Structure formats: C-alpha cells, structure tokens
Amino acid sequence: MTLSQSKFSKCPVCKKPQASQFKPFCSAGCKDRDLLQWLGEGYRVPGPAVSPDQLMDHFADNSGRDGEA
C-alpha cells in the first residue's frame, strides 16, 4: 500500500479520512452503520430473486459432495 492510499483514503460511509484502527472506516460508528446496512438488507448483490424452495433444493443437491469433483 502506498502512502497516498493509506494517508488519504476515505471512509466508504461518510467520506472522512480513515482511522487505522477502524480501517476502512473512520470510526466505530461508521463501521457499525455499514454492518447494519448489510444485516438490514440495505446492500444487495444484484441477481435474480431466489425462492426459499430453490435454496432448499440447491443445498439438498450439494449436501453429499464430501469434496468430490
């Protein structure tokens, strides 16, 4: 990491300078706000919606793999 990246990087939540102990955030508050966004579905990964039945089918099909290719 270069000096410019570490010294001038900004918090992804509020855009203030990062604090080394909370990297990449500036504070515990911004770190917690980011986590709450993930937990509350504020952030989403794009893709088609999947029903609970499709998830169950997927995990049932892959449950006996035991590392087999």
Helices and strands as residue ranges (DSSP letters): H 3-8, G 20-22, H 28-39, H 52-62
